[in-house]
């Protein structure tokens, strides 16, 4: 029974790790798109903005992120994702190994 629970926790950690990696790449794509002027009606551009804007908006609301015309909100989001990968995902992996 404990092997099943350990594998369940390992599966959750792996799925969370993949989801965080995917979201980090989407945030990086958002930052790159902010440097150019993409077509706002392009479905990929709209999807990237719809997925990232709620999180980036909250970061901008909590922390002043615009310094000298450069928006650091995507960088803060990427660092938060990296922190979650280290803290939450690695903790889940260690818990699963100890079971």
N, C-alpha and C positions, 0 to 999 in steps of 0.2 A: 504493500500500500504506500509506503514512503517513497518508493521508486516512482510510482505514478505521480505523486504530488511534486516530487523533485523535477520530473520531466515537464509537468504542467507549468511550474514556475520558470523553468528554463525556456519553454516555448513562449511564455508571456514576455520574458526578457528579450528574446530574439526578435519577436514581432515589434516590440517597442523600439528596439535598436534600429530595425529597418525603417520604421515609421519616422523616427527622429532624423535618420540620415536622409531620407527622401525629403522631409520638410526643410532640412538645412540646405539641400541643393535648390529647392524652390525659392528659398529666401535669397540665396546667392544669385539666382537667375533674376529675381526682382531687383536686386542691387545693380546688376549689370544693365538691365533694361532701363533703370533710372538714369544711366549715363547717356543713353541715346534717345531718340524720339521715335519709338515704335508706333505702329498703327494701333490706336486705341480700340479699334473694332476687330482686331485679330483675335480669334477665339483663344489662342494659347496665351496671349498677353492678358486677356480678360480673366482667364482661369488663374494665372499666376497672381494677378492683383486681388482677385476675390479670395484666394486662399491665404495670402499673406497680409493683406491690409488690416484685418481685425487685430492681429497680434501686434503688428508694427504701430498701429494707431494707439493701442494701449501703452506701448513703450513710450511713444512720443508724448502722451498725456501725462505719464508719471515722471519722466525724466526729460529735461531739455536736451535734445539730441542734435540740434542744428548749430554747428559752430563754423563760422566763416563760410557759410553756404554749403557745407558738407553735412549730410544727414548720417549720423552714426547709429540710427535705430536698427538697420539690418545687421550691423556688426554686433550690437548688444543682443539681438535675438539669436544670432549664431553662437555667441558665447554662452547664452543661457541654454541652448540646445546641447552644446558641448558639456556644460556642467551637468545637465540631466543625464547625459550618456554616462558620465563618470560616476555620478552619485547614485542614481536610481537603477540603471541597467546593470552596472557592475555589482551593486548590492544584491540585486535579484540573482545574478549568476552565482555569487558567493553563497547566498542562502540555499540555492538549489544544490550546490556542491556539498554543503554541510549536512544536508538531509540524508 
